[in-house]
Amino acid sequence: MPITRPAVPKPKNIQLGAGVLIFNFNPDDWDDLNSVAFGAVRGGGNYNVEPTNKAIRFDGDRGEDSKDLKRKIEQKIQITVTALELDHAKLQKYMPGKVTNTPAGLDLPEYNKYRPKIDYDEVDYQDNLAYVTTNKNGDVVAYVIENVLGDGALSAAFQDKDEVVAETTFTAHFDYDKVDDDGEVIVPTYIVQYEPEIIV
């Protein structure tokens, strides 16, 4: 009887936490030249799809959770990571901003200055951000969010005898020009699990 046996997990369903983050991940071409590595992180990351639900209430109901009387009105889709590598090119992705260069002077070396922008522009959006990991079998699994903007807080932690790490949040955005076969706006996230390679 199934109810008396322990639930033994299948290796292909056990996903490992360590992985890499890739901007502009192409699920059909792992060698796509447009793909850019995020860089080293510490503590992994979080993938979160959080719906906001609205209950349809009626006089005499027994609570807001009534079958078939709930609709999803919003979804917040995010990946949060703690970056170990910081440079000006990465900062522009973490929190859109502008970098200016000042050439070397008599008493100062050349330097770059990063400053956050007042507002967002089209160029600040990345096609996607993927957290790519593997399962126990070694098969690749990718959690992907699309139309990505670094619009969360950028928080850098400074601690004695430790490295500086910066936590940042990336949010997926709906693109109302992209619809599915039913005319519904496409939810800007997907998870892909690759099947194991067959060695012939």
Secondary structure, DSSP 4 states (H G I P E B T S, - for coil): -GGGS--PPPGGG-B-S--EEEET--TT-TT-TT-EE---EEEEEEEEEEEEEEE---TT-SSS--TT-EEEEEEEEEEEEEES---HHHHHHHS-EEEEEE---SSS--EEEEEE-SS--GGG-EEEEEEEEEBTT--EEEEEEEEEB--S-EEEE--TTS--EEEEEEE----TT-B-TTSPBPPSEEEEEPPPPPP-
